[in-house]
């Protein structure tokens, strides 16, 4: 049976100096120094080879995170969209949502030569640069200038080297010592990409922007303006990931998004208010709340999600995260940190299984309580979102198990990053403390 993947067939993803099919795909399929034009990339021989492997029911090397999920009987990103009986891709998490184009994606795909017609390009993700006002503990210097600044004069000690703490070594998200690729699309280059999309790919229905921090980057608004000239703009879904903690013009943003059929902002919050500034170093919870309120006061048509990128740090106070998310009064979203392995959320179950499931049970009780308080259907849909994403996190930690040595690596990473960040874990976390370099449950 073939491994049909919506993103492999209909996606382009611009990341750190390379172009692939999706954010999970790690192979360097096309280098940006070769070409950035979508029309020269979409059927590049490496895209063809990837589609061929999936068609032959083989995993390409760069699809390892989806492979790992599916080997644990979990839904990978490949299952964001599934084929129905009519060979139409449907979004799995939202019942009844199907691709809306005059021609089906599968009708654009030639199973003999693995070419996809230009009419089949559906999903594009663009990263302009790694410019960011944050240095988050699950990130790396590949995706954040905040991390660059942290590591500028840093000399890793023997513990960091011996335990291969890849973020502190600057090797995370790298393909080896010679991989120096960076996200570095200028405004001019970004406009070249969009002009090519406007001219050659008529049925794009989803464009996502990621960072770095797009609201901190000068390329974002000119690119949105040019994309609004696309012939399918009124049917296009624009989405972007942001920390929403930068200084930006909320009215300008709202006006830019209004030109498209649908818009979604996914705010990577990733922490409750108690440890937000610890995990998302450079961020302020009150500024986040203020920016959300300013935007919501003038914009009623954009979907706004708050996302929990879930590592072992988040599992230390999962209740506080959901309680804080409810305070923001937005939709819910979540993802899993699968790399580096020393941040895997399942690690919490080694020493604190009972405590963790008590925290999770308490969080479910909170969701049930909020559900009872809500009256409108829209509110209930939001609360089902909270339950859906907590289920997603729980299913992952129950089914995935990485080696216990990764837990020890986490403890060392926590210590070394605290030293580098000049912060103290014990000042932020409610349920756990570090005592004699060990993680201890205190309540």
SVG drawing of the C-alpha trace seen along z (x, -y; Angstrom):
<svg xmlns="http://www.w3.org/2000/svg" viewBox="-26 -50 62 52">
<polyline fill="none" stroke="black" stroke-width="0.4" points="0.0,0.0 1.4,-3.4 2.0,-6.1 0.0,-8.9 1.0,-12.3 -0.7,-15.6 2.5,-17.5 4.7,-15.3 2.3,-15.6 1.1,-19.2 3.5,-21.1 6.6,-23.3 8.4,-24.3 11.1,-27.0 13.3,-26.5 17.0,-27.0 18.5,-27.5 16.7,-24.5 13.3,-23.7 11.4,-20.6 7.8,-19.4 6.8,-20.2 8.3,-21.3 8.8,-17.7 10.7,-16.6 14.4,-16.9 16.1,-16.0 17.8,-18.9 15.8,-18.3 16.7,-21.6 19.2,-24.2 18.2,-27.9 21.4,-28.8 20.3,-26.5 16.9,-28.1 14.1,-29.6 11.5,-29.6 8.6,-27.3 8.2,-26.5 11.7,-25.1 11.4,-23.2 7.9,-21.6 9.0,-18.7 12.7,-18.8 14.2,-15.3 14.6,-15.0 10.9,-15.8 10.2,-13.1 12.4,-10.6 10.6,-11.3 7.2,-10.8 8.4,-7.6 9.6,-6.2 6.3,-7.0 4.3,-5.5 6.4,-2.3 5.6,-2.2 9.1,-3.2 10.1,-5.9 12.4,-8.6 15.2,-9.3 13.9,-12.8 10.4,-11.6 11.8,-9.9 9.6,-11.9 6.4,-10.8 7.8,-7.2 8.5,-7.2 4.9,-8.4 3.3,-5.8 5.5,-3.0 4.0,-3.8 0.5,-3.7 0.1,-7.4 -1.1,-9.9 1.8,-11.7 1.7,-14.9 1.1,-12.8 -2.4,-12.1 -3.3,-15.8 -5.0,-15.1 -6.4,-11.7 -7.8,-10.4 -11.5,-9.6 -13.2,-7.1 -13.4,-9.6 -9.7,-10.2 -10.1,-13.6 -7.9,-14.8 -9.8,-15.7 -8.5,-17.4 -8.6,-14.7 -9.0,-16.9 -12.0,-18.9 -14.8,-16.8 -16.1,-17.6 -13.2,-19.8 -12.0,-18.8 -9.7,-20.3 -11.7,-22.9 -10.2,-23.2 -11.7,-22.7 -9.2,-19.8 -8.4,-17.1 -4.8,-16.8 -4.8,-13.1 -5.8,-13.9 -2.7,-16.1 -0.4,-13.3 1.1,-10.9 1.8,-7.6 4.1,-6.5 6.6,-9.3 5.6,-11.0 5.2,-14.4 2.5,-16.7 0.9,-19.3 1.2,-22.9 -2.5,-22.9 -1.7,-20.4 0.3,-22.8 -1.8,-23.3 0.3,-24.2 3.3,-26.5 5.3,-27.4 7.8,-30.2 10.4,-31.2 12.2,-34.5 15.0,-34.4 15.8,-33.4 15.5,-36.9 13.7,-36.5 13.2,-38.5 13.1,-35.2 15.5,-32.4 13.2,-29.5 14.5,-26.4 13.2,-24.0 14.7,-26.0 18.2,-26.4 20.5,-28.8 19.2,-27.6 15.8,-29.2 16.6,-32.0 18.9,-35.0 18.2,-35.0 20.0,-31.7 22.8,-33.2 23.3,-35.9 23.3,-33.4 26.0,-31.2 28.1,-34.0 30.8,-33.8 29.8,-30.4 32.4,-27.7 30.8,-24.2 32.3,-22.3 33.1,-18.6 29.6,-17.7 27.9,-19.5 30.2,-17.7 30.0,-14.3 26.2,-14.4 25.9,-15.8 23.6,-18.7 23.1,-19.7 21.4,-23.0 24.3,-24.2 26.8,-22.8 25.0,-24.6 24.5,-21.3 20.7,-20.8 18.8,-21.0 22.1,-20.6 23.1,-17.8 26.7,-17.7 29.7,-20.0 29.7,-21.4 26.0,-22.4 26.0,-26.2 22.7,-26.8 20.6,-29.7 17.2,-31.1 18.0,-34.3 15.3,-35.3 15.5,-39.0 12.3,-40.9 13.2,-40.9 13.7,-37.1 10.4,-36.6 8.6,-38.7 10.2,-36.6 8.8,-33.4 5.3,-35.0 5.3,-36.3 6.1,-32.8 3.3,-31.4 0.9,-34.0 1.7,-33.3 2.1,-29.6 0.1,-27.9 -3.6,-28.8 -5.1,-26.6 -2.9,-27.2 -5.2,-27.2 -2.9,-27.4 0.1,-29.6 1.8,-29.4 4.6,-31.7 7.0,-30.7 10.2,-32.0 12.1,-33.2 9.4,-35.7 7.5,-37.0 6.2,-40.1 9.8,-41.0 10.8,-40.7 10.5,-43.4 9.8,-40.8 6.4,-39.8 4.0,-42.6 5.3,-43.2 5.0,-39.5 1.4,-39.4 0.6,-42.4 2.0,-40.7 0.3,-37.4 -3.1,-39.2 -2.7,-39.6 -2.9,-35.8 -5.9,-34.8 -7.1,-32.5 -6.5,-34.9 -10.2,-35.1 -10.2,-31.3 -6.8,-31.2 -6.1,-30.4 -3.2,-32.5 -1.6,-31.3 1.4,-32.3 3.2,-31.2 4.3,-33.9 5.1,-34.6 2.8,-37.7 5.2,-39.4 6.9,-41.7 6.0,-45.4 3.8,-45.5 0.9,-47.5 -2.2,-45.5 -4.4,-47.5 -1.9,-47.0 -1.9,-43.3 -5.7,-43.0 -6.0,-45.0 -3.5,-42.7 -5.3,-39.5 -8.7,-40.8 -7.7,-40.4 -7.7,-36.6 -10.5,-34.1 -9.4,-32.9 -6.7,-33.6 -5.3,-31.9 -2.7,-33.1 -1.0,-30.4 0.6,-31.9 3.4,-29.7 2.8,-30.2 4.2,-26.9 4.0,-27.7 1.6,-28.8 2.1,-32.3 4.1,-30.9 7.1,-29.8 6.4,-31.6 9.4,-34.0 11.6,-31.1 10.9,-28.8 10.2,-31.6 13.2,-33.7 12.6,-37.3 8.8,-37.1 6.4,-38.8 3.0,-37.3 1.3,-40.6 2.6,-41.9 1.2,-38.8 -2.2,-39.4 -2.1,-43.1 -1.3,-42.3 -4.1,-39.6 -6.6,-42.1 -5.5,-44.9 -5.9,-42.6 -9.2,-41.1 -10.6,-44.5 -10.4,-45.3 -10.3,-41.9 -13.3,-39.4 -12.6,-37.3 -9.1,-35.8 -8.9,-32.5 -6.4,-32.8 -4.9,-29.7 -2.7,-29.3 -0.3,-26.5 1.6,-24.3 4.8,-22.9 5.1,-20.0 8.5,-18.9 9.3,-17.5 9.3,-21.1 5.6,-21.5 4.8,-18.2 6.2,-19.6 3.1,-21.9 0.6,-20.9 -2.3,-22.1 -0.9,-25.6 -0.5,-25.7 -4.2,-24.9 -5.4,-27.1 -3.4,-30.0 -4.5,-29.2 -8.1,-29.5 -7.3,-32.9 -6.4,-34.1 -9.8,-32.9 -8.6,-31.6 -8.6,-28.3 -6.2,-25.5 -3.4,-23.8 -0.5,-21.5 2.5,-19.8 5.2,-17.4 9.0,-18.1 10.5,-14.9 14.0,-16.3 16.3,-16.6 15.4,-13.4 16.4,-14.8 13.4,-17.1 10.9,-14.4 7.7,-14.8 7.5,-11.1 10.6,-11.3 8.5,-12.6 7.0,-9.1 10.3,-7.5 10.4,-9.0 7.0,-10.7 4.4,-8.6 1.8,-8.7 2.2,-12.4 2.0,-13.2 -1.3,-11.3 -2.7,-13.1 -1.8,-16.4 -3.4,-15.3 -6.6,-14.1 -6.7,-17.5 -6.4,-19.2 -9.2,-17.1 -11.3,-18.2 -10.5,-21.8 -11.6,-21.3 -14.9,-19.7 -15.6,-22.6 -15.0,-25.2 -17.2,-23.2 -20.1,-23.4 -19.7,-27.1 -19.9,-27.7 -23.2,-28.1 -22.7,-28.8 -21.7,-26.3 -18.6,-28.3 -17.4,-28.2 -18.0,-24.4 -16.0,-23.9 -13.2,-25.7 -13.3,-23.5 -13.4,-20.4 -10.2,-21.7 -8.6,-21.8 -9.7,-18.2 -8.6,-17.1 -5.1,-18.4 -4.7,-17.1 -5.7,-13.7 -3.1,-14.1 -0.4,-14.8 -1.5,-12.0 -1.6,-9.5 1.9,-10.4 3.5,-10.1 1.7,-6.8 2.9,-5.2 6.4,-6.6 9.4,-5.6 12.9,-6.9 16.0,-5.7 16.4,-6.7 19.8,-8.2 17.8,-10.9 16.3,-12.0 19.8,-12.4 20.7,-14.5 17.7,-16.6 18.9,-17.3 22.3,-18.4 20.7,-20.5 18.5,-22.2 21.5,-23.0 23.7,-24.3 21.0,-26.3 20.1,-27.9 23.7,-29.0 23.8,-30.4 20.4,-32.1 21.2,-33.4 18.0,-32.1 16.9,-29.6 14.5,-26.8 13.4,-26.9 12.0,-30.4 9.4,-29.4 8.1,-25.9 5.3,-25.2 5.4,-21.4 9.0,-20.5 12.3,-21.8 16.0,-21.0 17.7,-19.7 21.3,-18.6 21.0,-18.6 18.0,-16.2 14.4,-16.9 12.2,-16.5 8.4,-16.7 7.5,-19.1 3.7,-19.1"/>
</svg>
